[in-house]
Amino acid sequence: MSRPRAFAIAAAVALIAAIGGYAAFLSTPPSGHANAVATAARPVWTEAKWPFPIDQWGTGRAFSCKPADCGTDVNLYLRAKLGSCNCATGVADDADLDRMSDFYLVGGEVSPLGAGRPVTIAWMKGRSRAYTLTARDQPGRTAISVVFNDRCDMIAATVVLPHDRPLTIEPGVMEFLNSRTVLHWAEVALGI
C-alpha cells in the first residue's frame, strides 16, 4: 500500500472514529446508565464471552445487543481467518461469501433470503447476505453473514437473530463493524 493511500485511509478512519465518539458523547445518558440506553437506529453492543469451542480458527469476539436497544436479542460473532481468502479477488460473489461464512458455529444449515451485496468495512471490501437458519435446533432464527478481507486474510462476522428481521438490524451491524472497537481488533488480529 502506498504511503499517500495509507495516510488517507488512516485519516478517514480517524475522522470516522472522531465523529462516532462525538455522537456517542452526545447520546450518553447520565452516569450509571452508560450502556443501558440507545435508540433503535443506534444499537448498543456489549462484549460477551466467546460461546463456542476452539477449532482451527481459534476463538473470536462475541457481542450482544439486547431487545431494549435492538428490538430483539441479537448476537454477533467475529473471527479472523488468516490466509484463507483469495488474495486476488477477495470475497467476489455469493459463492465466496457462503464458503467463507461461519455458519457451522450456529448449526451449519442455512437458506439464503436473497442475493448478497457488496460492503465496505473501513479499508476492506466484502459481501453481506441474510439467511434463514434451517437446523432443527434453530427454528425461526435468521442470520446475517458479513465477510470482508484485507489481502489474503479475512474476517467473518455472523449475526444471529431470533426471527426474520435481518434488514432492520443490518445498518446497526455495519455501523458497529466500522467502529473503532472492531477496527482496532481487526488490525491486531490481521497483523496490520
C-alpha positions as CSV (number, residue, x, y, z in Angstrom):
1,M,0.0,0.0,0.0
2,S,1.4,3.4,-0.9
3,R,2.1,5.9,1.8
4,P,-0.4,8.5,0.5
5,R,-3.1,5.9,0.4
6,A,-2.2,4.6,3.8
7,F,-2.3,8.2,5.2
8,A,-5.6,8.8,3.5
9,I,-7.1,5.6,5.0
10,A,-5.7,6.4,8.4
11,A,-7.1,10.0,8.3
12,A,-10.6,8.7,7.2
13,V,-10.7,6.1,10.0
14,A,-9.6,8.8,12.5
15,L,-12.3,11.1,11.2
16,I,-15.0,8.4,11.4
17,A,-13.8,7.5,14.9
18,A,-13.9,11.1,16.0
19,I,-17.4,11.6,14.6
20,G,-18.6,8.4,16.2
21,G,-17.0,9.4,19.5
22,Y,-18.7,12.8,19.4
23,A,-22.1,11.2,18.6
24,A,-21.6,8.7,21.4
25,F,-20.8,11.6,23.8
26,L,-23.9,13.4,22.8
27,S,-26.1,10.3,23.2
28,T,-24.5,9.1,26.5
29,P,-27.1,9.1,29.3
30,P,-26.5,10.2,32.9
31,S,-23.8,8.3,34.8
32,G,-24.7,4.7,35.8
33,H,-26.6,4.1,32.6
34,A,-23.8,4.5,30.0
35,N,-24.6,1.3,28.2
36,A,-28.2,0.9,29.1
37,V,-29.9,3.2,26.6
38,A,-29.8,3.5,22.8
39,T,-32.2,4.3,20.1
40,A,-33.3,1.6,17.6
41,A,-31.1,3.4,15.0
42,R,-28.1,3.1,17.3
43,P,-27.8,-0.3,18.9
44,V,-25.6,-0.8,22.0
45,W,-23.2,-3.7,21.6
46,T,-21.9,-5.3,24.8
47,E,-19.0,-7.8,24.6
48,A,-19.8,-11.3,25.7
49,K,-17.8,-14.5,26.3
50,W,-17.0,-16.5,23.2
51,P,-19.6,-19.3,23.4
52,F,-18.0,-21.8,21.0
53,P,-15.3,-24.4,21.4
54,I,-11.8,-23.7,19.9
55,D,-11.4,-25.0,16.4
56,Q,-8.9,-24.5,13.6
57,W,-9.6,-20.7,13.6
58,G,-9.3,-20.3,17.3
59,T,-11.7,-18.0,19.2
60,G,-13.1,-14.7,18.2
61,R,-15.1,-12.0,19.8
62,A,-18.7,-12.1,20.7
63,F,-21.1,-9.2,21.2
64,S,-24.8,-8.9,22.1
65,C,-27.4,-6.3,21.7
66,K,-30.5,-6.5,24.0
67,P,-34.2,-6.0,23.0
68,A,-34.3,-2.6,24.6
69,D,-31.6,-1.4,22.2
70,C,-32.1,-3.6,19.1
71,G,-35.8,-4.6,19.3
72,T,-34.8,-8.2,19.9
73,D,-31.8,-10.2,21.2
74,V,-29.0,-10.0,18.6
75,N,-25.7,-11.9,18.9
76,L,-22.7,-11.0,16.7
77,Y,-19.6,-13.3,16.4
78,L,-16.4,-12.1,14.8
79,R,-13.4,-14.2,13.8
80,A,-10.2,-13.6,11.8
81,K,-9.3,-16.3,9.3
82,L,-5.7,-15.7,8.2
83,G,-4.6,-16.9,4.8
84,S,-8.0,-18.2,3.8
85,C,-9.1,-15.7,1.3
86,N,-8.4,-15.4,-2.4
87,C,-5.6,-12.8,-2.4
88,A,-6.6,-11.5,-5.9
89,T,-10.4,-11.4,-5.8
90,G,-11.3,-11.3,-2.0
91,V,-14.9,-12.0,-1.4
92,A,-16.0,-11.7,-5.0
93,D,-19.5,-13.2,-5.0
94,D,-22.2,-15.0,-3.0
95,A,-20.5,-18.4,-3.5
96,D,-17.3,-17.0,-1.8
97,L,-19.4,-15.5,1.0
98,D,-21.2,-18.8,1.6
99,R,-18.0,-20.7,1.6
100,M,-16.2,-18.3,4.0
101,S,-19.1,-17.8,6.4
102,D,-19.0,-19.3,9.9
103,F,-22.4,-21.0,9.8
104,Y,-21.2,-24.2,11.4
105,L,-20.9,-22.2,14.6
106,V,-24.7,-21.8,14.7
107,G,-26.0,-25.0,13.3
108,G,-24.5,-25.2,9.8
109,E,-27.7,-25.4,7.8
110,V,-28.9,-22.2,6.1
111,S,-31.0,-21.0,3.3
112,P,-30.4,-17.6,1.7
113,L,-33.1,-15.0,1.9
114,G,-31.9,-13.2,-1.2
115,A,-28.8,-12.2,-3.1
116,G,-25.8,-10.8,-1.2
117,R,-24.5,-7.3,-1.7
118,P,-21.0,-5.7,-1.6
119,V,-20.0,-4.0,1.6
120,T,-17.1,-1.8,2.7
121,I,-15.7,-2.1,6.2
122,A,-13.1,0.7,6.6
123,W,-10.3,-0.2,4.1
124,M,-11.7,-3.7,3.5
125,K,-14.2,-4.9,0.9
126,G,-16.5,-7.9,1.2
127,R,-20.1,-9.1,1.0
128,S,-23.2,-9.3,3.2
129,R,-26.2,-11.7,2.9
130,A,-29.2,-12.7,5.1
131,Y,-30.1,-16.3,5.7
132,T,-32.7,-18.4,7.5
133,L,-31.1,-20.9,9.8
134,T,-32.7,-24.3,8.9
135,A,-31.1,-26.6,11.5
136,R,-33.7,-28.2,13.8
137,D,-32.3,-26.5,16.9
138,Q,-32.6,-23.1,15.3
139,P,-36.3,-22.8,14.3
140,G,-37.5,-19.3,13.3
141,R,-34.0,-17.8,13.6
142,T,-32.2,-15.8,10.9
143,A,-28.6,-14.8,10.4
144,I,-26.5,-12.2,8.5
145,S,-23.1,-13.2,7.3
146,V,-20.6,-10.4,6.6
147,V,-17.2,-11.4,5.3
148,F,-14.6,-8.9,4.4
149,N,-10.9,-9.1,3.6
150,D,-7.5,-7.5,3.8
151,R,-5.4,-9.1,1.0
152,C,-5.3,-12.8,1.8
153,D,-6.8,-12.6,5.3
154,M,-10.5,-12.2,6.1
155,I,-12.9,-11.5,8.9
156,A,-16.2,-13.4,9.2
157,A,-19.0,-11.7,11.1
158,T,-22.0,-13.8,11.9
159,V,-25.1,-12.1,13.3
160,V,-27.9,-14.3,14.8
161,L,-31.5,-13.1,15.4
162,P,-34.5,-14.9,16.8
163,H,-36.7,-14.1,13.9
164,D,-36.9,-12.7,10.4
165,R,-35.6,-9.1,10.9
166,P,-32.2,-9.1,9.3
167,L,-32.8,-6.0,7.2
168,T,-33.8,-3.8,10.1
169,I,-30.7,-4.6,12.2
170,E,-28.2,-4.7,9.3
171,P,-27.4,-0.9,9.3
172,G,-26.6,-1.1,13.0
173,V,-24.4,-4.1,12.4
174,M,-22.5,-2.3,9.6
175,E,-22.0,0.7,11.8
176,F,-20.6,-1.5,14.6
177,L,-18.3,-3.3,12.2
178,N,-16.9,0.1,11.2
179,S,-16.5,1.2,14.8
180,R,-13.1,1.8,16.5
181,T,-13.7,-1.3,18.7
182,V,-13.9,-3.7,15.8
183,L,-11.4,-1.9,13.6
184,H,-8.7,-1.9,16.3
185,W,-9.4,-5.6,16.9
186,A,-9.2,-6.3,13.2
187,E,-5.8,-4.5,12.9
188,V,-4.4,-6.6,15.7
189,A,-6.0,-9.9,14.5
190,L,-4.9,-9.4,10.9
191,G,-1.4,-8.2,11.9
192,I,-1.7,-4.8,10.2
